[in-house]
Amino acid sequence: MAFCSLIRNFAGSMKGNMKQWVADVIRQKTVMAVPVMTHPGIELNGNTVREAVSDGGVHAEAVVKLAKAYRSAAACTIMDLTTEAEAFGAEIAFSDEAVATVSGRLLADVKSIDKLQVPLLSAGRIPQYLKANLLAARQIEDRPVFAGCIGPFSLAGRLYDMSDIMVLIYEHPDAAHTLLAKCTEFIEKYCQALKLTGANGVVMAEPAAGLLSNDDCRTFSSAYVKYIVNKVQNEEFIVILHNCGNQGHCTKAMVETGAAAYHFGNKCRMEEVIGDVPPTALAMGNLDPVSLFKDGTPEEMHLAVWQLLGKMRDYPNFVLSSGCDTPPHTPIENVDAFFKALDDWNKQ
């Protein structure tokens, strides 16, 4: 059976039951790919980054464009680490050519944490992201659609300042837990809304937790992620926990969350971290989004894909992916090479 037909048959039939989808990905003899990739679609449609992160219609069009062009096992929306922070009131710097960033600091001191209000889902660009997922889920019928959200510790760091929150968790742990509880309350509410759009899961980006030791990751990140997982994950909706800051030192804390899948960045060795992932959960990663996808050549991409697949040959729960969201101005030739290399491997 041709690989594209296999994707349509297995992913289309299992779109509504994500528990079965995960099991089928593991059962397949061929390797599946789910790159976190939206920016190439934005550029193929002639739009800017600013337009895509501000307009849910433009955002959805990019996701649909890529789903039509490539045989990914699932489609992913933008990994935007500013959306939730903006909803809380943080100032955001936008660009036509680069990803948005948090500008300045919302919370000035420990006292300001108690005053922080958990926002409504009507705040900031949240409605546009819900719109993007709704439109994408309606138009993409042959595979799951994964939304994106930030993780609790990463959101807290963007509100309080990343350097200072590392001090806060040691000097004022109670205040840190208060802030994390508020971040978690909003993220859980946001995930519930994403679930209602028809999205089949969420890629939760928690890269800041990679700055923590395994014990601290368990206390200040995983405990809160696990709460969200327990609230939103079921047969129709899964959580994919992404931590590109993890170098392998906090994988055990990650898997304590009970997420259905774990997404790793290029700072770690997939052949090592996958040993800590339960065989019934997916382990996704981890080709460098910058040096390979954006700055590499098609030949380098093809070689890197084959080298990684060779290392992961004995792990049926491995899913080929980028190590993080592929950045703006990723050459489409490198994306083509990524999928061509996977096709060549699966034809063996």
C-alpha positions as CSV (number, residue, x, y, z in Angstrom):
1,M,0.0,0.0,0.0
2,A,1.3,3.4,-0.9
3,F,2.4,5.5,2.1
4,C,-0.1,8.3,1.3
5,S,-2.9,5.8,1.1
6,L,-1.8,4.3,4.4
7,I,-1.9,7.7,6.0
8,R,-5.4,8.4,4.7
9,N,-6.8,5.1,5.7
10,F,-5.4,4.9,9.3
11,A,-5.5,8.6,10.2
12,G,-8.8,9.4,8.7
13,S,-10.6,6.5,10.3
14,M,-9.1,7.2,13.7
15,K,-9.4,11.0,13.8
16,G,-12.1,10.9,16.4
17,N,-10.5,8.3,18.7
18,M,-7.1,9.6,19.7
19,K,-6.4,6.7,22.1
20,Q,-6.7,4.4,19.1
21,W,-4.8,6.8,16.9
22,V,-1.8,6.6,19.3
23,A,-2.0,2.8,19.4
24,D,-2.2,2.7,15.6
25,V,0.8,4.9,15.1
26,I,2.8,2.5,17.3
27,R,1.4,-0.5,15.5
28,Q,2.3,0.7,12.0
29,K,5.5,-0.8,10.6
30,T,6.2,2.4,8.7
31,V,7.4,5.5,10.6
32,M,5.0,8.4,10.8
33,A,5.9,12.1,10.8
34,V,4.4,15.0,12.7
35,P,6.6,18.1,12.2
36,V,5.6,21.2,14.2
37,M,5.3,23.3,11.1
38,T,3.1,26.2,10.1
39,H,5.4,29.0,8.9
40,P,6.1,27.5,5.5
41,G,2.3,27.4,4.9
42,I,2.1,31.1,5.8
43,E,4.7,32.0,3.2
44,L,3.3,29.7,0.5
45,N,0.0,31.6,0.9
46,G,1.8,35.0,0.6
47,N,1.0,36.1,4.2
48,T,3.2,37.6,6.9
49,V,3.8,36.2,10.4
50,R,2.0,39.2,11.9
51,E,-1.1,38.4,9.8
52,A,-1.1,34.7,10.7
53,V,-0.8,35.2,14.5
54,S,-3.5,38.0,14.4
55,D,-6.1,36.5,12.1
56,G,-7.5,33.1,12.7
57,G,-8.6,32.7,9.1
58,V,-5.0,33.4,7.8
59,H,-3.7,31.0,10.4
60,A,-6.0,28.2,9.4
61,E,-5.3,28.6,5.7
62,A,-1.6,28.0,6.3
63,V,-2.4,24.8,8.3
64,V,-4.7,23.5,5.6
65,K,-2.2,24.4,2.9
66,L,0.5,22.2,4.5
67,A,-1.9,19.4,5.2
68,K,-2.8,19.3,1.5
69,A,0.9,19.4,0.5
70,Y,2.5,16.9,2.8
71,R,1.7,13.4,4.2
72,S,2.0,14.3,7.9
73,A,0.2,12.0,10.3
74,A,-1.3,15.1,12.0
75,A,-1.6,18.8,11.3
76,C,-0.2,21.4,13.8
77,T,-1.1,25.0,14.4
78,I,1.4,27.6,15.3
79,M,3.5,27.2,18.4
80,D,3.1,30.7,19.8
81,L,4.5,31.4,23.2
82,T,3.0,34.8,23.6
83,T,-0.7,34.3,23.2
84,E,-1.5,33.4,26.8
85,A,0.8,36.0,28.2
86,E,-0.9,38.6,26.1
87,A,-4.3,37.5,27.5
88,F,-2.9,38.2,31.0
89,G,-1.9,41.7,29.9
90,A,1.7,41.3,28.8
91,E,2.9,43.6,26.0
92,I,3.8,41.8,22.8
93,A,6.2,42.8,20.1
94,F,5.0,41.7,16.6
95,S,6.9,41.4,13.4
96,D,6.1,40.6,9.8
97,E,9.2,38.4,9.5
98,A,9.7,36.9,12.9
99,V,7.8,35.2,15.7
100,A,6.1,37.5,18.3
101,T,7.9,38.0,21.6
102,V,6.9,39.2,25.1
103,S,8.2,42.7,25.5
104,G,8.9,43.8,29.1
105,R,7.7,42.3,32.3
106,L,4.1,42.2,33.5
107,L,4.6,41.3,37.2
108,A,7.0,43.7,38.9
109,D,7.4,41.9,42.3
110,V,6.0,39.2,44.6
111,K,3.1,41.3,45.7
112,S,1.9,41.7,42.2
113,I,1.3,38.0,41.9
114,D,-1.6,38.1,44.4
115,K,-3.2,40.9,42.4
116,L,-3.0,39.1,39.1
117,Q,-6.4,38.2,37.6
118,V,-7.0,35.1,35.5
119,P,-8.3,36.4,32.2
120,L,-11.3,35.5,30.2
121,L,-11.0,33.6,26.9
122,S,-12.1,36.8,25.1
123,A,-8.8,38.5,26.0
124,G,-6.1,39.3,23.5
125,R,-5.8,37.0,20.5
126,I,-7.3,33.9,22.2
127,P,-10.5,34.2,20.1
128,Q,-8.4,34.3,16.9
129,Y,-6.5,31.1,17.9
130,L,-9.8,29.4,18.7
131,K,-11.1,30.4,15.3
132,A,-7.9,29.1,13.6
133,N,-8.4,25.7,15.3
134,L,-12.1,25.6,14.5
135,L,-11.5,26.3,10.8
136,A,-8.6,23.9,10.5
137,A,-10.4,21.1,12.3
138,R,-13.4,21.5,10.0
139,Q,-11.4,21.5,6.8
140,I,-8.8,18.8,7.6
141,E,-10.8,15.5,7.8
142,D,-8.1,12.9,7.0
143,R,-5.9,13.3,10.1
144,P,-5.9,14.8,13.6
145,V,-5.4,18.5,14.1
146,F,-3.2,19.6,17.1
147,A,-3.7,23.0,18.6
148,G,-0.9,24.7,20.6
149,C,-0.6,26.2,24.0
150,I,2.1,27.2,26.4
151,G,3.0,25.3,29.6
152,P,2.4,26.6,33.1
153,F,6.1,27.2,34.1
154,S,6.9,28.8,30.7
155,L,3.9,31.1,31.0
156,A,4.8,32.1,34.6
157,G,8.3,32.9,33.4
158,R,7.0,35.2,30.6
159,L,4.9,37.1,33.1
160,Y,7.4,37.4,35.9
161,D,10.7,37.4,33.9
162,M,12.5,34.1,33.1
163,S,15.6,34.9,35.2
164,D,13.7,36.2,38.2
165,I,11.3,33.2,38.4
166,M,14.3,30.9,38.8
167,V,15.1,33.0,41.9
168,L,11.4,33.1,43.0
169,I,10.9,29.4,43.2
170,Y,13.7,29.2,45.8
171,E,13.2,32.4,47.7
172,H,9.4,32.6,47.6
173,P,8.1,29.1,46.6
174,D,4.6,29.8,47.9
175,A,4.3,32.9,45.7
176,A,5.7,30.8,42.8
177,H,3.0,28.2,43.4
178,T,0.3,30.9,43.5
179,L,1.4,32.2,40.1
180,L,1.6,28.7,38.7
181,A,-1.9,27.9,39.9
182,K,-3.2,31.0,38.1
183,C,-1.4,30.1,34.9
184,T,-2.7,26.6,35.1
185,E,-6.2,27.7,35.7
186,F,-6.1,29.7,32.5
187,I,-4.3,27.1,30.4
188,E,-6.8,24.4,31.4
189,K,-9.7,26.7,30.5
190,Y,-8.1,27.4,27.2
191,C,-7.5,23.7,26.5
192,Q,-11.1,23.0,27.2
193,A,-12.1,25.6,24.7
194,L,-9.6,24.2,22.1
195,K,-11.2,20.8,22.6
196,L,-14.6,22.3,21.8
197,T,-13.3,23.6,18.4
198,G,-12.8,20.1,17.2
199,A,-9.1,20.0,17.7
200,N,-7.9,16.5,18.5
201,G,-5.1,17.5,20.9
202,V,-2.7,20.2,22.0
203,V,1.0,20.5,21.8
204,M,1.9,22.1,25.1
205,A,5.1,24.0,24.9
206,E,7.0,23.9,28.2
207,P,10.6,24.8,27.2
208,A,11.4,26.8,30.3
209,A,11.0,23.6,32.4
210,G,14.2,22.4,30.8
211,L,16.1,25.0,32.9
212,L,15.0,23.0,36.0
213,S,16.4,19.9,37.6
214,N,14.3,16.8,37.4
215,D,13.0,17.3,41.0
216,D,12.2,20.9,40.4
217,C,10.6,20.1,37.1
218,R,8.4,17.7,38.8
219,T,7.4,20.3,41.5
220,F,7.1,23.5,39.4
221,S,6.0,22.1,36.0
222,S,4.9,18.5,35.8
223,A,2.6,18.6,38.8
224,Y,0.6,21.4,37.1
225,V,0.8,19.9,33.6
226,K,-0.5,16.6,35.1
227,Y,-3.5,18.5,36.5
228,I,-4.3,19.8,33.0
229,V,-3.8,16.4,31.5
230,N,-6.2,14.8,34.0
231,K,-8.8,17.5,33.2
232,V,-8.7,17.5,29.3
233,Q,-7.1,14.3,28.0
234,N,-9.5,11.5,26.9
235,E,-10.3,9.4,23.9
236,E,-11.1,12.4,21.8
237,F,-8.3,14.8,22.9
238,I,-4.6,14.2,23.8
239,V,-1.8,16.3,25.3
240,I,1.6,16.3,23.6
241,L,4.1,17.7,26.1
242,H,6.9,19.6,24.4
243,N,10.1,20.5,26.2
244,C,12.9,21.6,23.9
245,G,15.0,22.8,26.9
246,N,15.3,19.2,28.2
247,Q,18.7,17.8,27.5
248,G,17.6,14.4,28.9
249,H,17.9,15.4,32.6
250,C,14.2,15.9,33.2
251,T,12.5,13.4,30.9
252,K,11.4,11.3,33.9
253,A,9.6,14.3,35.3
254,M,8.0,14.9,32.0
255,V,6.5,11.4,31.7
256,E,5.0,11.7,35.2
257,T,2.4,14.0,33.7
258,G,0.7,11.1,32.0
259,A,0.6,12.9,28.6
260,A,-0.2,10.7,25.6
261,A,2.9,11.9,23.8
262,Y,6.3,13.7,24.5
263,H,8.0,16.0,22.0
264,F,11.7,16.5,22.3
265,G,14.1,19.2,21.1
266,N,17.4,18.8,19.4
267,K,19.4,19.4,22.6
268,C,18.9,15.8,23.7
269,R,19.6,12.4,22.1
270,M,16.4,10.7,21.0
271,E,17.9,7.3,21.4
272,E,18.6,8.0,25.1
273,V,15.4,9.9,26.2
274,I,13.0,7.5,24.5
275,G,14.1,4.9,27.0
276,D,12.3,6.9,29.7
277,V,9.1,7.1,27.6
278,P,6.4,4.4,28.2
279,P,6.1,2.2,25.2
280,T,2.4,3.0,25.0
281,A,3.1,6.8,24.6
282,L,4.6,8.5,21.6
283,A,8.1,10.0,21.6
284,M,8.4,12.7,18.9
285,G,11.4,14.6,17.6
286,N,14.0,15.9,17.1
287,L,15.6,17.4,14.0
288,D,17.1,20.8,14.5
289,P,14.5,23.4,13.3
290,V,17.2,26.0,12.6
291,S,20.4,24.3,11.5
292,L,18.5,21.7,9.4
293,F,15.1,23.0,8.5
294,K,16.0,26.7,8.0
295,D,19.7,26.8,7.3
296,G,20.5,23.3,6.0
297,T,20.5,21.9,2.5
298,P,18.1,19.2,1.2
299,E,21.1,16.8,1.1
300,E,21.9,17.5,4.8
301,M,18.2,17.1,5.7
302,H,18.0,13.7,3.9
303,L,21.1,12.4,5.6
304,A,19.9,13.7,9.1
305,V,16.5,12.0,8.7
306,W,18.1,8.7,7.8
307,Q,20.6,8.9,10.6
308,L,17.9,9.6,13.2
309,L,15.6,6.8,11.8
310,G,18.5,4.4,12.0
311,K,19.0,5.2,15.6
312,M,15.3,4.8,16.3
313,R,14.7,1.7,14.3
314,D,13.9,-0.4,17.4
315,Y,11.3,1.9,18.9
316,P,7.8,1.6,17.3
317,N,6.5,4.5,19.4
318,F,8.9,7.0,17.7
319,V,7.4,9.7,15.5
320,L,9.7,11.8,13.3
321,S,9.4,15.5,13.9
322,S,11.2,18.8,14.1
323,G,12.8,19.6,17.4
324,C,10.5,22.7,17.8
325,D,8.3,24.9,15.6
326,T,10.0,25.4,12.2
327,P,10.9,29.1,12.0
328,P,9.9,31.7,9.4
329,H,11.8,31.5,6.1
330,T,12.3,27.8,6.2
331,P,13.1,26.8,2.6
332,I,10.3,24.6,1.2
333,E,13.0,22.5,-0.5
334,N,14.1,21.4,3.0
335,V,10.6,20.4,3.9
336,D,10.3,18.5,0.7
337,A,13.6,16.7,1.6
338,F,12.3,15.8,5.0
339,F,9.3,14.0,3.7
340,K,11.2,12.5,0.7
341,A,13.8,11.0,3.1
342,L,11.0,9.5,5.2
343,D,9.3,8.1,2.1
344,D,12.6,6.5,1.0
345,W,13.1,5.0,4.4
346,N,9.6,3.5,4.6
347,K,10.0,2.0,1.1
348,Q,12.9,-0.2,2.3
